[in-house]
Amino acid sequence: MDGLSKSQQAYQWIKARIADHEFTPGYRLVLGTIANELDMSVVPVREAIRQLEAEGLVTFERNVGAHVSMVDDSQYRSSMQALSILEGAATALSARRLTPDDVRAAREINQRMIARLEDFDPRAFTALNQQFHAALFAKCANPRMLELVEGEWGVWGTSATRPSPSSPAAPRSRCASTRTSWSSSRPARRWARSRRRPAVTARRPSTPT
């Protein structure tokens, strides 16, 4: 964490534990305890908590304090919808930069996801799922787009280890859907090229008769 401010150190420390499910939904975040653990004052910890609250990972209640946000189905669906749109655009911008090695790496991750289905581990599966998607959108040249996608993954990842938002078969269907992702690379490249072309082309004037 060299070079990071104390508030950013606290932010990353807390966020990592939420992502790893060491701090589970509802877990109370005691500022003094965290400050002692990190050998800093409560001021940077409070700033970190506010940043995590803005991202939806932490909920703060007056006279109660801060705790890891509970899973909310409507918020989950909204986050998933936003993620699908943002990541689709990021992947389209990344597609023309992907190499055969990148696609091969994504395929290998997908095979590991399939292997996990037999002895299902929600945390491991979610981590692999995120790695797979990151392998395809990571080369997006728009840093703001990447920031938004990674922010949504940060929120979604904390609740993604539930059995499923809709169906017990969701993890298996995710594996099936990932197999189609690289097949969308060519349409994605066409889409990216189309954004560089003018939407309207000038017509040649007709010859008077």
Beta strands, then each sheet from edge to edge (+ up, - down):
strand 1: 28-29
strand 2: 58-61
strand 3: 65-68
sheet 1: 1+ 3- 2+
end
